Amino acid sequence: MNMASISIVDLDINVAALVLLIGVLVMSLRAFNKKNFRGKLFVNIVILMLINAAVNIAVLFLTSDTSGRVPDSLIMVLLTAVEISYTMVMVEWLFYAMYDTFKSEEYLKRKRWLVLGPGLVLVVIAVINLFVPILFTYDHVNGYQSEIFYLVYNIPRHLYIIISVVQNTRYRLREKSAGALNIWLFVIPLVLSTVVETITGYSITALGCAIGFTSIYIVMTSEMCYTDFESGFFNPNYLSPLYNRTEAGSYLPSSIITFKLKEGEDVEAFSNTIRTVLPDECDTIRTDTNSFITVSESKDRGYVFMLSEDLSMIAEDAGFDVEVDSVVRGKNEPPEDFLIDNVVFKRG
């Protein structure tokens, strides 16, 4: 599509996307506290997409003037910023999807350069295009013209989306776990908007992303009713969906570690201390003011005992007065009975 013949529709679409993204960003900054790592990743994506939409709007305004008063080099810089910001949206999206799947900051740290590396290569190529036009060109006479290599350039960005879906789906099937909906809430609007943009030529991708991020924000805030904000762990409300998953057979709790803090202990500091030791696959719930439980599917009595001992020593070394105990589900004991007998009646 020739950028000089841009219609008001493109501008309206991108302004709508910008307004929606600003709203999501403001609400996200208010809703997610500093301990919410997933919230931080989400805010980063929204900021990057907001930058993309804002710069794209600037391009639409400036390219509507075909008199040549606006330097072509300025338009090229702005177009490059659009490409770079969109690439970083895809990179940050994969980080978000990986954390949403595995719930592990350490996993993200281990995979950091594997995810970030290709994105940085794409950024470098976009910058090179300013001097050697291998992706696209712009001048006020011929407008925007893409090169054939631009199609190849786009493949890795699409791969970020494909990898996020494949990785999440495989994990959910292997772990018999629900919750993959969060991934699709973004992927479906993005794919549909990309298809529409390809067919019609209208710049609609930013709006598709904005709709996807809005949907994810709604789901994330609804999940916050299960979060204890002082400790950063789950609150007692989480026991209900945990039991429902157990009853449905998608989750098999097999071990429970209980923590009982002395009155007056610093709950936030205690939580930060044990969080560094707890395995990623555990669910930790603050059941009352000074009590916590960590639920796991592990049946290894030796491992559970050693973990509880390690947690006890680490907490005591940090100066906390805490009682730590553990229990493992019997061979013929139903998981739902195990959960009820050892969680619901141990809140006090």
C-alpha positions, 0 to 999 in steps of 0.5 A: 500500500502506498503510504502517501494515499493513506486513508482516514480509516488507518488513522482511526484504527491506530488512534483507537488502538492507542487509546485502548493501550493507554487505558490498559497500561494505566489500569495495569500500573494500578492493579499489579504490585511490584511482586507480580513478575507476570504483571511486570512482563505484561506492562512491558509488552503494553508499553512496547505496543503503545510505542509502536502504535504512537509512532505508527500514527506519527508516520500516518500523519507525516506521510499524508504530506507528499510535498516533500517538506517532511524529510524522507530520512525522518520517515525512514527513522520512524518506520524503523522504530515501528519495526523495532518496537514490533519485534520487541513486542514479539520478544517480550510476548514470548517471555510472558508466554513462557512465564505464564506456562512454567511460572519460573523466573529462573527458566526465563533467565536460562532461556534469556539469550535464546529468546532475545538473541534473534530479536536483537539480530532483527533490530540490527537488520532494521537499523542497517536498512536505514543505510542499505535498503534491504527491507523497505524504502520510502520517498515522498514520490513513490511512498512506501515500498517493501523489498522481497527480503522483508518477507523473510525478515518477518518469519522469525517474528511469526515464529515467536508466536508459533513457539509460544503456542506450541510450548504452552500447548505441549506443557498443558497436555503433558501436565493435564493442566488447564489455563492455555486460554491466556495465550490464545486471548492474544494470539487469536486477535493478532492472527486475525488482524494480520490476516485482515491487514494482509487482505485489505491493506489497512494498518490494523495489527496494533488494534488486534494486539490492543484487543488481545492485551485488553482480554489478557488484562481482564483475565489477570485481574480476575485471577487476582482474587486468589492472590495474597498481596502481603506474601505474594502467594495464593490466598485461601480463595485458591483452595476452591479451584485447587480442589475442583482441579483435584476432583476433576483428576487434572491435579493430584496433590500428593504432599503438603508442607505446612508452615506456622509462623510465630505471632508478630513475624514479618510475613513479607520477609518470611515469604521472600525467604522461602520463595527462593527455595520452593520448587516451581511446580509447588502451589503455596497458599497463605491459609491464615495470618501466620499459616502457609501450606505448600502443595505438590504432586510429588510422592517422594517421601524422602524428597518432601522430608528433605525439602521441609528440613531445608526450608526450616533451616533456611527460615531459622537461619534468617531469624524466623520462629516457624514450625514446619511439618510435612505429610505425603498422601498414602498409596490408596488415599484419594487425592481429594480426601488428602487435600481436605483432611490436610488443608481445610482443617489445618487453617488454624 
